């Protein structure tokens, strides 16, 4: 059972997300709702959800979902955070991931994509919506003859991921923060035109970037 907190300032959005997620029977339980950044952080500490669905902007609040994400990920234990928002600028995507978000989803994503992202993020895996991946690909360019290659650090992170290590373990092994590992993976996903760790490893092997015997 995934215990989930919804953080969004719009009542109709919270109600819609709750209705969709509670259709999953015994898989997901919505344990609370937050309407401000401070409330999201406070309830995360009190309710201890497994995952927080986080909007990026809250009306009348000078702080953002990125601020909330950073503070929530500093809690002990720290819930995972999945950003669910309307905003898709490059800076917002990367800033949210660097703050510790496990994934980034747009509010117009189909229900199946929402469910898959929730399950993935609750397990600590990095996940991006298809539109976000396409947007980043447009900025970075796909890998290949005319596209930029993976940087040495991105390849190092992906090589560690290919051994089955979690983001947290990869961070420890490479002396990086977990947020930095996630940020590198977002760039890798965009360059390889994939949406998951498993797909990234498979595509990298196809491209000859990783040995096939791993």
trRosetta pair geometry for C-beta under 8 A, 3 or more apart (Angstrom, degrees):
i j d omega theta_ij theta_ji phi_ij phi_ji
1 26 6.3 -72 -92 166 97 76
1 27 6.8 -178 -117 -165 51 21
1 28 7.3 158 -161 -93 64 16
1 29 5.6 21 178 -6 112 113
2 27 6.4 10 16 154 99 68
2 28 4.9 -22 64 -110 102 69
2 29 7.0 173 82 26 49 68
2 50 5.1 -110 -155 65 69 141
2 51 6.0 -1 180 14 112 119
2 118 6.7 134 116 155 162 104
2 119 7.3 -131 -44 -103 153 55
2 122 4.7 -42 -129 -135 128 163
3 29 5.4 -22 -108 71 60 101
3 31 4.9 19 -170 -24 95 133
3 47 7.4 -160 155 151 122 100
3 48 7.5 32 102 106 144 66
3 49 4.6 -145 119 -139 90 65
3 50 4.8 115 50 -2 75 91
3 51 7.6 151 82 26 50 70
4 21 6.6 -92 70 167 157 156
4 28 5.8 1 -3 -168 133 98
4 29 6.7 158 21 79 82 45
4 30 5.3 -46 78 -103 97 56
4 31 6.6 146 58 11 40 83
4 49 5.6 86 -124 -167 14 130
4 50 6.8 -42 -71 55 58 86
4 51 5.1 -19 -112 72 81 93
4 52 7.5 153 -162 -95 62 28
4 53 6.6 34 -180 -16 110 99
4 118 7.1 -15 -101 -155 143 121
4 122 7.8 -67 -83 -88 97 123
5 30 7.6 115 -100 -159 26 67
5 31 6.1 -48 -74 65 73 89
5 32 4.9 -9 -122 68 91 92
5 33 7.2 175 -166 -87 68 26
5 34 6.4 34 167 -9 110 107
5 40 7.2 136 134 -146 127 73
5 43 5.8 155 -144 118 142 117
5 44 6.2 -137 42 -86 163 72
5 47 6.1 128 -77 80 122 141
5 49 4.1 -150 -17 -13 98 157
5 51 7.5 -170 29 97 70 47
5 52 4.7 -21 69 -112 102 78
5 53 7.2 -163 93 24 50 69
5 79 7.2 19 23 168 118 170
6 14 5.1 135 121 -135 136 85
6 17 5.4 147 -122 92 139 137
6 18 6.5 -92 -15 -62 155 86
6 30 6.2 -5 -16 -147 109 115
6 32 7.5 -162 32 101 67 50
6 33 4.9 -16 68 -115 97 77
6 34 7.2 -175 95 27 49 70
6 52 7.8 167 -88 -161 17 61
6 53 4.9 -11 -117 58 64 113
7 33 7.6 161 -84 -165 37 51
7 34 4.2 -12 -111 66 81 110
7 35 7.9 -149 -154 -59 60 15
7 37 7.9 70 -179 -106 130 39
7 39 7.6 165 -128 92 97 89
7 40 3.8 38 -120 -107 139 122
7 52 5.8 20 -5 179 118 106
7 53 6.5 179 28 85 70 58
7 54 4.9 3 64 -112 120 61
7 55 6.2 -136 110 18 76 79
7 65 7.0 142 111 -120 123 100
7 68 6.6 -169 155 145 162 160
8 13 4.7 -96 138 97 150 125
8 14 5.2 -174 63 -64 110 85
8 17 7.4 121 9 4 146 143
8 33 7.8 -55 41 -162 77 95
8 34 7.9 103 15 77 39 66
8 35 7.4 -26 89 -116 37 51
8 53 7.4 -26 -33 112 107 99
8 55 4.3 98 -109 -24 77 128
8 58 8.0 -170 -156 -100 31 87
8 84 7.6 -52 -72 83 124 104
9 35 5.2 82 -118 -168 59 73
9 36 7.0 61 -93 -77 99 50
9 55 6.8 -106 6 66 77 151
9 57 8.0 -67 15 115 127 58
9 58 4.4 131 -44 -143 129 76
9 59 5.1 -176 130 19 156 88
9 61 7.5 -159 -73 -3 140 124
10 13 4.1 69 84 8 109 111
10 14 6.8 175 91 -11 57 83
10 55 7.9 111 15 -72 93 163
11 14 5.7 -57 -149 38 34 111
11 15 6.1 32 155 -19 68 108
12 15 5.7 -52 -144 38 32 112
12 16 6.2 34 155 -21 64 107
13 16 5.7 -55 -146 37 30 111
13 17 6.3 27 157 -16 65 107
13 55 7.5 63 119 -71 153 133
13 107 6.9 -52 -136 -139 118 135
14 17 6.0 -56 -146 39 28 107
14 18 6.2 29 155 -20 64 109
14 33 5.0 64 -163 -143 138 132
15 18 5.7 -55 -146 37 29 112
15 19 6.3 29 156 -20 64 107
16 19 5.8 -54 -147 35 29 110
16 20 6.4 26 157 -16 64 107
17 20 5.8 -57 -147 38 30 110
17 21 6.0 20 161 -13 67 113
17 30 7.9 127 116 -101 90 139
17 53 6.3 -167 -179 102 152 163
17 84 7.2 108 -105 112 138 161
17 114 7.8 -147 -133 -170 83 144
18 21 6.1 -64 -142 42 25 104
18 22 5.9 17 165 -15 65 115
18 30 5.0 -53 -126 -9 89 173
18 33 7.5 -46 -63 -75 126 120
19 22 6.3 -61 -140 39 21 105
19 23 7.1 37 154 -36 56 98
20 23 6.0 -52 -169 10 32 116
20 111 5.4 -148 -155 -125 121 106
20 114 6.4 19 136 94 141 151
20 115 7.9 -130 152 -60 102 89
21 24 6.1 -39 -178 7 49 115
21 28 4.7 -93 171 114 97 147
21 30 6.0 106 88 -54 131 108
21 114 7.6 -103 -76 136 84 119
21 115 7.6 161 -114 -96 65 77
21 118 6.9 133 -121 -88 111 170
22 28 6.8 -119 -88 90 40 99
22 29 7.9 57 -108 -119 83 38
22 30 6.3 -65 -63 1 101 111
24 27 4.1 -73 144 53 115 115
24 28 4.7 59 64 17 133 105
24 115 6.4 151 -83 -128 128 117
27 119 7.8 -32 170 -90 127 103
28 118 6.6 6 -99 143 137 146
30 33 7.4 23 167 -58 115 85
31 47 5.0 152 124 -178 125 131
31 49 5.5 -173 45 -92 126 99
32 43 5.0 -156 125 -178 151 135
32 47 5.0 -132 -4 -62 139 166
32 49 7.1 -126 35 -54 101 123
34 39 4.1 170 -152 113 96 100
34 40 3.9 152 112 -78 159 63
34 42 7.8 149 -118 53 126 84
34 43 5.1 -153 -72 25 114 139
35 39 5.9 25 44 54 61 153
35 58 7.3 122 157 -150 53 120
36 39 4.5 92 54 9 84 104
36 40 6.9 -141 93 -10 43 85
36 58 5.6 123 -129 164 50 154
36 61 5.5 160 -147 -88 87 137
37 40 5.7 -54 -151 30 31 114
37 41 6.7 25 155 -13 64 105
37 58 5.8 -153 -36 19 82 148
37 61 5.4 147 -3 173 105 143
37 63 4.3 -103 52 95 169 115
37 64 6.8 69 -87 70 135 8
37 65 7.0 -143 -102 -84 95 39
37 67 5.7 23 -163 82 143 112
37 68 4.5 -139 -149 -62 82 109
38 41 5.9 -58 -152 38 32 108
38 42 6.1 29 153 -18 68 111
38 63 7.7 99 -43 52 75 140
39 42 5.6 -55 -140 41 32 111
39 43 5.9 25 163 -14 68 110
40 43 6.3 -58 -140 41 22 103
40 44 6.3 28 156 -25 59 109
40 52 6.6 94 -171 -166 103 139
40 54 6.8 83 -163 -116 150 95
40 65 7.8 9 55 -124 173 70
40 68 4.6 19 87 -155 134 139
40 72 7.0 -59 137 -63 96 126
41 44 5.7 -56 -150 31 28 115
41 45 6.8 22 155 -14 62 105
41 68 5.6 -137 -53 -140 90 78
41 71 4.7 -12 -118 107 128 131
41 72 5.9 -132 -113 -67 68 78
41 75 8.0 171 -161 -55 76 121
42 45 6.0 -63 -159 36 30 107
42 46 6.3 16 153 -10 68 112
43 46 5.5 -59 -138 44 37 106
43 47 5.2 8 173 4 77 117
43 49 8.0 26 133 -13 91 112
44 47 6.8 -55 -115 51 19 90
44 48 7.4 75 173 -88 49 29
44 49 6.4 -74 -127 28 67 96
44 52 5.8 -31 -96 -69 117 137
44 72 4.7 -41 140 -127 174 102
44 75 6.1 -164 125 -15 110 162
44 79 5.4 -120 -156 19 107 132
45 48 7.4 7 -174 -66 21 68
45 75 5.6 -149 -91 -128 81 135
48 77 6.6 67 -148 58 106 102
48 79 7.1 172 -165 -60 43 106
49 52 6.0 118 76 -67 132 71
49 79 5.0 40 80 -117 76 145
50 79 6.1 130 156 -136 13 90
50 80 6.8 -2 152 26 63 97
50 122 5.1 42 131 -148 118 101
51 79 6.0 176 -89 179 16 102
51 80 4.9 -23 -108 71 76 94
51 81 7.3 156 -160 -91 64 23
51 82 6.1 16 -177 -2 114 106
51 118 6.5 134 113 -158 162 77
51 121 5.8 98 -134 110 130 104
51 122 4.4 -73 -47 -92 133 84
52 68 7.9 -127 135 140 150 114
52 69 8.0 -168 83 -104 127 68
52 72 5.9 -63 17 -172 154 163
52 79 5.2 90 -20 116 96 134
52 80 7.3 -172 22 92 70 46
52 81 4.9 -20 64 -111 99 74
52 82 7.3 177 84 29 48 65
53 82 5.5 -26 -108 74 61 96
53 84 4.9 -5 -174 10 99 127
53 118 7.6 -31 -77 -103 108 100
54 65 4.6 137 159 -163 105 117
54 68 6.1 -176 -142 92 128 124
54 69 5.8 142 119 -72 173 95
54 72 7.9 -150 -75 17 139 155
54 81 5.2 2 -4 -167 134 105
54 82 6.9 155 20 76 82 41
54 83 5.2 -48 76 -104 93 57
54 84 6.9 130 59 23 38 71
54 85 7.8 -22 111 -50 62 103
54 101 7.1 -121 53 -108 131 113
55 58 6.7 118 90 -69 116 75
55 65 5.3 -154 98 -69 44 140
55 83 7.6 93 -121 -158 15 71
55 84 6.5 -48 -80 79 60 69
55 85 5.2 119 -147 -96 60 87
56 64 5.8 -1 175 -179 66 106
56 65 4.0 -103 -116 33 34 126
56 66 6.7 29 -144 -31 86 81
56 83 6.3 37 -61 -157 92 116
56 85 4.4 26 -2 -111 102 156
56 87 5.2 -82 54 42 145 129
56 92 6.0 27 -150 -167 160 123
56 96 6.8 -76 -102 -81 110 128
57 61 7.9 166 -176 62 54 102
57 64 6.0 -32 -94 -131 55 91
57 65 6.8 -69 -34 -9 30 101
57 85 7.4 97 12 -145 79 122
57 87 6.8 87 -9 -23 114 141
58 61 3.8 13 89 29 108 136
58 63 7.6 5 43 81 118 68
58 64 7.3 173 12 -126 86 41
58 65 7.2 129 -28 -52 95 79
61 64 7.5 148 109 -77 107 37
63 67 4.2 -78 -174 54 106 157
63 68 7.1 116 136 -42 115 80
64 67 5.2 114 55 4 62 96
64 68 7.3 -119 110 2 42 89
65 68 5.2 -50 -147 39 42 115
65 69 6.0 49 152 -26 69 102
65 83 6.4 113 133 -123 139 97
65 85 7.0 -150 32 -74 161 132
65 96 7.1 5 106 -115 103 110
66 69 5.5 -49 -146 33 31 115
66 70 6.5 34 154 -21 63 103
66 92 7.7 -129 -56 -149 124 69
66 95 5.4 -19 -121 133 146 106
66 96 5.5 -111 -98 -94 90 64
66 99 4.8 172 -164 -36 79 162
67 70 5.9 -55 -152 33 29 111
67 71 6.5 19 155 -11 64 109
67 99 7.9 -87 -65 -144 17 147
68 71 5.9 -64 -149 42 31 105
68 72 5.9 29 156 -20 69 111
68 81 8.0 153 113 -127 89 144
69 72 5.8 -57 -141 38 27 110
69 73 6.2 22 161 -15 64 110
69 81 4.7 169 -130 121 92 170
69 83 7.3 -27 -78 -71 140 99
69 96 6.2 87 17 -154 169 73
69 99 4.4 84 96 120 117 123
69 100 5.5 177 154 62 96 93
69 101 5.2 -36 -152 -60 146 87
70 73 6.2 -62 -149 39 24 107
70 74 6.7 22 151 -20 60 110
70 99 4.3 -82 -65 -161 85 101
70 100 6.2 135 -103 11 44 117
71 74 5.6 -59 -153 33 34 113
71 75 7.4 52 147 -40 61 89
72 75 5.8 -33 -164 -1 41 116
72 78 6.7 112 143 -157 62 81
72 79 5.8 -50 170 57 111 96
72 81 5.8 108 87 -65 136 123
72 100 7.6 -167 76 92 83 136
73 78 5.0 52 -155 -170 41 131
73 79 7.9 -95 -86 67 50 56
73 81 6.5 -78 -58 -4 98 122
73 99 7.1 154 16 147 139 69
73 100 3.4 -42 -54 145 170 164
73 179 7.4 89 139 -67 161 111
74 78 6.7 124 33 -104 8 120
75 78 4.9 141 66 -99 74 64
75 79 7.0 14 62 8 130 76
78 100 7.9 -79 169 175 135 144
80 102 4.7 -1 -172 -14 111 141
80 121 5.3 169 136 158 132 82
80 122 6.0 -179 52 -112 138 33
80 124 5.9 -141 -88 -89 136 56
81 100 6.3 73 32 108 123 90
81 101 4.7 -81 97 -114 104 66
81 102 6.2 146 63 8 52 84
81 121 7.6 -87 92 179 23 126
82 101 6.8 106 -114 -167 22 94
82 102 6.0 -46 -79 65 70 94
82 103 4.7 -4 -129 62 85 102
82 104 7.8 -162 -168 -70 62 24
82 105 6.4 16 166 6 103 115
82 117 6.0 125 -156 145 140 104
82 118 6.5 -114 12 -100 168 54
82 121 4.0 37 -72 171 113 177
82 127 7.5 -9 -124 63 108 111
83 96 4.9 3 -49 177 154 150
83 101 4.9 -2 -24 -148 104 151
83 103 6.8 -152 32 99 73 54
83 104 4.7 -3 64 -116 115 65
83 105 6.7 167 90 29 61 64
84 105 4.9 -15 -105 75 73 102
84 106 7.6 98 -157 -165 58 5
84 107 6.0 91 165 -83 86 71
84 109 8.0 -99 -138 23 94 123
84 114 7.6 44 -117 -128 130 100
85 88 7.8 172 96 -58 98 64
85 92 7.8 -109 95 151 152 134
85 104 7.8 -42 31 -160 103 81
85 105 7.8 124 21 79 59 55
85 106 6.8 -55 77 -120 52 50
85 107 6.5 -73 141 -34 10 97
86 106 6.7 66 -121 -154 33 84
86 107 5.4 -31 -72 16 72 121
86 108 8.0 67 -116 -17 75 92
87 92 5.1 -45 129 118 115 171
88 92 7.1 -135 -136 69 8 122
88 93 6.7 30 -159 -56 53 111
88 106 6.1 -14 -69 -87 120 118
88 131 7.0 -54 -129 124 155 110
88 132 6.3 -139 -142 -99 108 79
88 135 6.0 173 159 -43 117 173
89 92 4.7 86 61 9 87 104
89 93 7.0 -156 90 -9 43 87
90 93 5.9 -59 -151 35 30 111
90 94 6.2 13 162 -6 68 111
90 135 7.5 -155 -77 141 76 111
90 136 7.2 122 -117 -102 89 73
90 139 5.8 91 -94 -82 135 169
91 94 6.3 -63 -143 45 27 101
91 95 5.7 27 161 -20 66 115
92 95 5.8 -56 -136 40 26 110
92 96 6.2 28 162 -21 62 108
93 96 6.2 -64 -156 33 23 108
93 97 6.6 15 154 -13 62 109
93 104 5.4 71 -138 -167 84 172
93 132 6.1 152 -121 -155 135 114
93 135 7.7 165 -40 92 158 128
93 136 7.1 -130 116 -72 160 110
93 186 7.2 165 147 -173 104 145
94 97 5.7 -55 -146 39 34 110
94 98 6.0 34 155 -19 68 109
94 183 6.4 64 -159 -138 82 99
94 186 6.7 177 -107 100 71 152
95 98 5.7 -56 -144 40 30 111
95 99 6.3 32 154 -23 63 106
96 99 5.7 -56 -151 33 30 112
96 101 4.4 -1 152 8 90 144
96 104 6.0 113 88 -92 137 113
97 100 7.9 164 179 25 29 9
97 101 5.4 -78 -93 61 40 95
97 104 6.7 -62 -60 -37 95 121
97 126 7.7 46 -140 -139 113 114
97 179 7.1 140 143 -166 57 79
97 182 5.1 -152 -179 125 94 108
97 183 5.1 137 118 -89 113 67
97 186 5.1 -20 -144 -36 173 148
98 179 5.2 72 -169 160 39 114
98 180 7.3 36 -133 -85 77 49
98 182 7.7 -170 -83 80 32 101
98 183 4.9 37 -83 -76 76 130
99 179 6.5 -153 86 -137 6 138
100 178 7.0 50 -126 92 83 102
100 179 4.7 -64 -78 -89 60 109
100 182 7.4 106 -138 32 30 152
101 104 6.4 74 125 -65 138 80
101 182 7.4 176 76 144 54 152
102 120 7.6 -176 141 120 117 80
102 121 4.1 134 95 -143 126 84
102 124 6.2 -128 -121 -149 137 32
102 125 6.8 81 -179 77 113 33
102 126 5.9 -136 -172 -100 62 48
102 127 6.8 29 136 21 84 83
102 182 6.9 -111 -117 -126 43 141
103 117 5.4 -177 134 -165 156 101
103 120 6.7 86 -59 96 148 110
103 121 4.5 -99 10 -83 123 114
103 125 7.9 32 -57 100 113 66
103 126 6.2 150 -79 -165 73 45
103 127 3.7 -7 -109 64 132 80
103 128 6.3 -156 -152 -69 80 40
104 127 7.9 -171 28 97 50 60
104 128 5.5 4 55 -122 90 74
104 129 6.6 -94 106 4 67 89
104 132 5.3 139 101 -126 110 168
105 109 5.2 -55 -177 -10 101 153
105 113 7.1 160 -141 133 118 103
105 114 6.5 112 172 -107 155 66
105 117 5.0 76 -68 166 137 174
105 127 7.7 5 -59 113 99 102
105 128 7.8 177 -74 -160 58 34
105 129 4.6 112 -127 -53 59 114
105 132 7.5 -102 -101 -14 29 134
106 109 5.4 131 69 -38 70 91
106 129 5.3 -113 11 56 83 167
106 131 5.6 -26 10 61 140 134
106 132 6.8 171 -28 -46 100 96
109 113 4.3 -111 173 89 111 127
109 114 5.5 140 100 -57 115 81
109 117 7.4 22 135 -7 163 142
109 129 5.1 -114 -91 -128 128 130
109 130 7.9 135 -124 24 98 87
109 131 7.6 -135 -86 12 85 113
110 113 5.0 91 60 8 76 104
110 114 7.2 -138 100 -7 39 89
111 114 5.4 -55 -149 35 36 115
111 115 6.3 35 157 -19 70 103
112 115 5.8 -51 -147 36 32 111
112 116 6.3 31 154 -17 64 107
113 116 5.8 -54 -145 39 31 111
113 117 6.2 33 155 -20 65 108
113 129 6.2 67 162 -131 133 87
113 130 7.0 -88 -124 -6 143 101
114 117 5.8 -59 -147 37 27 110
114 118 6.3 29 155 -21 64 106
115 118 5.7 -55 -149 33 30 112
115 119 6.5 27 156 -16 65 106
116 119 5.9 -56 -150 37 31 109
116 120 6.2 26 155 -16 65 111
116 127 7.5 -174 125 -159 84 148
117 120 5.7 -58 -144 41 30 110
117 121 5.9 25 161 -16 68 111
117 127 4.9 178 -132 118 75 141
117 129 7.0 -22 -77 -76 142 75
118 121 6.1 -57 -138 41 24 105
118 122 6.1 25 161 -20 62 111
119 122 6.0 -58 -146 36 24 111
119 123 6.7 16 155 -12 59 110
120 123 6.0 -68 -157 39 30 106
120 125 4.5 -78 -178 71 85 116
120 126 8.0 -45 149 78 115 17
120 127 4.2 93 102 -52 140 141
120 196 7.2 -110 -134 -116 145 106
121 124 7.5 63 -176 -64 35 13
121 125 6.8 -99 -82 62 29 67
121 127 5.7 -97 -57 29 82 120
124 166 6.1 14 113 -162 139 115
124 167 6.1 -148 157 27 102 112
124 168 7.2 -42 -176 -18 144 104
125 167 7.6 158 -114 -24 37 115
125 196 7.0 11 161 -148 130 88
125 197 6.0 -112 -152 -3 106 121
126 167 6.8 108 -33 -74 100 138
126 182 5.1 164 -92 -140 124 85
126 185 4.7 123 52 105 165 141
126 186 6.7 -122 178 -62 137 72
126 189 7.4 -140 120 -39 120 137
126 196 7.9 156 83 -136 71 45
126 197 6.6 104 46 -53 92 96
127 195 6.7 36 -153 163 67 89
127 196 6.6 1 -107 -97 78 76
128 132 4.5 -122 -178 88 102 122
128 133 4.9 126 108 -58 124 86
128 136 7.6 -35 -179 6 160 137
128 186 6.7 109 -60 -129 133 84
128 189 5.9 140 18 124 135 156
128 195 5.5 -130 62 -142 82 81
129 132 4.6 93 56 6 81 103
129 133 7.0 -146 92 -6 42 86
129 195 7.8 -30 173 -138 7 126
130 133 5.7 -54 -149 36 32 113
130 134 6.3 32 153 -19 65 106
130 195 6.6 -45 -87 -81 60 143
131 134 5.6 -53 -147 37 33 112
131 135 6.3 36 153 -23 65 105
132 135 5.6 -53 -149 34 32 113
132 136 6.4 28 155 -15 65 105
133 136 6.0 -59 -149 38 29 106
133 137 6.3 33 152 -23 65 106
133 189 6.0 -90 -121 143 101 109
133 190 6.3 -167 -153 -98 61 63
133 193 7.0 99 161 -148 113 46
133 194 7.4 -125 -149 87 140 20
133 195 5.3 -78 -61 -88 151 87
134 137 5.6 -53 -148 33 31 115
134 138 6.6 36 152 -23 63 102
135 138 5.7 -53 -157 30 32 114
135 139 6.8 22 150 -12 64 105
136 139 5.7 -57 -151 38 38 107
136 140 5.8 11 161 0 74 113
136 186 7.0 -133 -128 164 165 89
136 187 7.7 -140 176 -114 131 42
136 189 7.3 54 84 92 146 91
136 190 3.4 -93 124 -109 116 131
137 140 6.3 -65 -130 51 26 92
137 141 7.2 71 -180 -110 58 4
137 142 5.7 19 -161 -67 105 81
137 190 5.2 -162 -68 -167 56 77
137 191 7.7 164 -113 -81 71 21
137 193 5.6 51 -104 -94 138 81
139 190 7.5 -27 59 -179 91 145
140 147 7.7 53 130 -164 78 103
140 148 6.5 -95 174 42 83 121
140 187 6.8 149 -106 -152 155 75
140 190 4.7 93 29 127 142 125
140 191 5.6 -85 129 -76 137 75
141 146 7.1 -112 -180 121 128 79
141 147 4.2 -174 135 -130 100 85
141 148 5.7 102 69 5 115 85
141 191 7.6 17 84 -121 59 72
142 147 4.6 -105 89 -81 45 158
142 191 6.8 123 -146 -166 36 44
142 192 7.8 82 -151 -121 77 11
142 193 5.5 3 -121 -42 110 116
143 147 4.8 -139 -112 96 14 131
143 148 7.2 -67 -104 78 62 46
143 149 6.4 71 -139 -115 97 45
143 150 7.0 -7 -105 -35 132 78
143 191 4.7 66 -49 163 99 90
143 192 5.8 2 5 -88 129 53
143 193 7.8 -129 19 -4 87 90
143 207 6.4 3 117 -129 135 159
144 147 4.7 65 40 22 73 108
147 191 6.8 147 152 -153 125 82
148 191 6.7 -85 80 -122 86 119
149 191 7.8 75 -172 -175 20 141
150 154 4.2 -132 -170 94 95 120
150 155 4.6 121 115 -58 127 86
150 158 6.8 -48 -158 6 158 142
150 188 6.3 29 -117 -112 116 85
150 191 6.1 155 -78 100 74 157
150 204 7.7 9 -25 -118 151 113
150 209 6.5 74 20 -150 133 145
151 154 4.6 95 50 6 78 104
151 155 7.0 -148 88 -4 39 87
151 187 7.9 1 13 124 108 143
152 155 5.8 -59 -148 40 29 110
152 156 6.2 34 152 -24 65 106
153 156 5.4 -50 -146 33 34 116
153 157 6.4 35 154 -18 65 102
153 184 6.3 -112 128 -120 98 135
154 157 5.8 -53 -150 36 32 110
154 158 6.3 27 153 -15 65 109
154 184 5.1 -171 -107 -171 68 100
154 187 5.9 -96 -107 94 131 117
154 188 5.2 166 -172 -72 110 97
154 191 7.6 57 159 26 157 148
155 158 5.6 -54 -142 41 32 110
155 159 6.1 39 155 -25 65 104
155 209 6.5 -128 -126 178 107 111
156 159 5.7 -51 -147 32 28 114
156 160 6.7 26 153 -16 61 105
156 174 6.4 120 135 -117 118 134
157 160 5.9 -59 -155 37 31 110
157 161 6.3 32 149 -20 66 107
157 170 6.1 72 -149 171 74 135
157 174 6.8 -49 -90 -26 72 169
157 176 7.9 -34 -93 32 108 160
157 181 5.8 166 -140 -142 124 76
157 184 4.5 112 11 114 167 143
157 185 6.5 -123 137 -63 134 75
157 188 7.1 -138 86 -38 116 142
158 161 5.3 -50 -144 36 36 115
158 162 6.4 45 152 -29 65 101
158 185 7.7 136 -80 -107 77 72
158 188 5.5 159 -71 -134 119 153
158 200 6.2 -119 -131 140 111 117
158 201 6.9 172 -176 -91 91 67
158 204 5.8 143 157 -68 140 166
158 209 7.5 8 102 127 144 125
158 210 6.9 -116 128 -65 108 125
159 162 5.6 -48 -152 25 31 117
159 163 7.5 32 150 -20 58 98
159 210 6.3 174 -102 -114 72 104
159 214 7.9 -126 -154 -119 69 169
160 163 6.0 -53 -164 24 38 111
160 165 5.4 -45 161 46 87 136
160 169 7.9 -164 165 109 114 88
160 170 4.4 125 119 -126 133 98
160 173 5.9 170 -138 79 139 143
160 174 6.6 -103 -37 -41 162 117
161 165 6.5 -102 -106 60 33 84
161 167 7.9 10 -101 -85 100 60
161 170 6.1 -4 -67 -81 69 147
161 185 7.2 105 -68 -101 154 114
161 197 5.4 -131 178 -159 129 111
161 200 7.2 11 103 86 146 123
161 201 6.4 -140 110 -69 100 109
162 201 4.6 143 -104 -130 85 118
162 204 7.4 -101 -75 72 128 136
162 205 8.0 129 -129 -55 134 104
162 210 5.5 166 -82 -156 165 152
162 214 4.9 40 141 123 120 141
163 214 6.6 -79 -81 -176 63 113
165 169 4.0 -126 -170 91 103 123
165 170 4.9 132 112 -58 124 79
165 173 6.8 -27 -165 -6 166 141
166 169 4.7 95 51 8 77 100
166 170 6.9 -137 95 -5 40 87
167 170 5.6 -54 -146 36 32 113
167 171 6.3 37 153 -24 65 104
167 178 5.4 81 134 -154 104 92
167 181 4.9 156 -163 106 88 135
167 182 6.1 29 -152 -65 144 82
167 185 7.5 -72 -108 -20 111 147
168 171 5.7 -53 -152 31 30 114
168 172 6.7 27 152 -16 63 104
168 178 5.4 -15 -97 -100 60 123
169 172 5.7 -53 -150 36 35 110
169 173 6.2 34 153 -20 67 107
170 173 5.7 -57 -146 38 31 111
170 174 6.1 2 164 4 67 114
170 176 7.6 -23 125 54 78 116
170 181 5.1 123 96 -136 116 144
171 174 6.5 -73 -141 50 22 91
171 175 8.0 -88 167 94 54 1
171 176 4.8 -106 -142 80 69 79
171 177 6.0 -27 -154 153 127 15
171 178 4.4 -74 -46 -79 160 57
171 180 7.1 120 -121 57 100 92
171 181 4.8 -102 -72 -25 88 134
172 175 7.6 22 -173 -73 28 39
174 181 7.4 130 52 -88 131 104
176 180 4.4 -117 176 80 111 129
176 181 5.5 129 102 -52 129 84
177 180 4.6 100 57 1 82 101
177 181 7.3 -143 96 -4 47 83
178 181 5.5 -50 -154 33 38 115
178 182 6.5 39 149 -19 67 103
179 182 5.6 -53 -151 36 34 112
179 183 6.4 38 150 -22 66 104
180 183 5.5 -50 -148 34 34 115
180 184 6.5 36 153 -19 65 102
181 184 5.8 -54 -153 35 32 111
181 185 6.5 31 150 -19 64 106
182 185 5.5 -55 -149 36 34 113
182 186 6.6 41 151 -25 65 99
183 186 5.7 -46 -152 26 33 114
183 187 7.0 31 151 -14 62 102
184 187 5.8 -57 -158 37 36 110
184 188 6.3 37 147 -20 68 106
185 188 5.2 -51 -145 37 38 115
185 189 6.2 44 154 -25 68 100
185 197 6.9 -33 -150 -92 132 85
185 200 7.2 -113 -155 -36 86 173
186 189 5.7 -48 -148 31 30 113
186 190 6.6 28 154 -17 62 105
187 190 5.8 -56 -152 36 32 110
187 191 6.3 26 155 -15 66 109
188 191 5.9 -60 -145 40 30 107
188 192 6.0 7 164 0 67 115
188 200 5.4 57 133 -152 115 137
189 192 6.4 -73 -142 50 22 95
189 193 8.0 122 165 -54 54 2
189 194 5.3 -109 -145 76 70 73
189 195 6.2 69 -162 -107 123 27
189 196 7.7 94 -115 -3 115 16
189 200 6.0 -75 -89 -80 63 120
190 193 7.5 22 -176 -72 28 42
192 199 7.7 159 120 126 123 87
192 200 5.4 116 66 -131 155 72
192 203 4.4 125 -179 102 119 143
192 204 6.5 -53 -108 -59 143 76
192 207 7.6 -120 -123 -13 98 144
193 203 7.3 179 61 -141 75 160
194 199 3.7 -179 -161 117 126 115
194 200 4.9 -171 76 -71 145 63
194 202 7.9 145 -112 57 150 93
194 203 5.4 -149 -46 -7 133 144
195 199 6.3 37 45 46 57 149
196 199 4.6 90 58 12 86 103
196 200 6.8 -144 95 -10 44 88
197 200 5.6 -56 -149 33 30 114
197 201 6.5 28 156 -18 65 104
198 201 6.0 -55 -153 34 30 109
198 202 6.4 26 152 -15 64 108
199 202 5.6 -56 -146 39 34 112
199 203 6.1 31 157 -18 68 108
200 203 5.9 -56 -144 39 28 107
200 204 6.2 29 156 -20 64 109
201 204 5.8 -56 -146 36 28 111
201 205 6.5 29 154 -19 63 105
201 210 6.6 -44 -158 44 69 165
202 205 5.9 -57 -153 34 30 110
202 206 6.5 32 150 -20 64 105
203 206 5.5 -52 -150 34 36 115
203 207 6.3 27 153 -13 67 108
204 207 5.7 -60 -146 43 32 107
204 209 4.1 -80 -169 68 86 117
204 210 4.5 58 122 -2 110 111
205 208 7.6 46 -177 -70 31 23
205 209 7.3 -87 -66 53 25 72
205 210 4.9 -56 -79 70 68 100
205 211 7.5 -20 -122 100 89 19
205 212 5.2 102 -165 -99 115 70
205 214 7.8 -146 -91 44 118 102
210 214 6.1 -71 163 26 110 138
211 214 5.4 107 78 -24 89 98
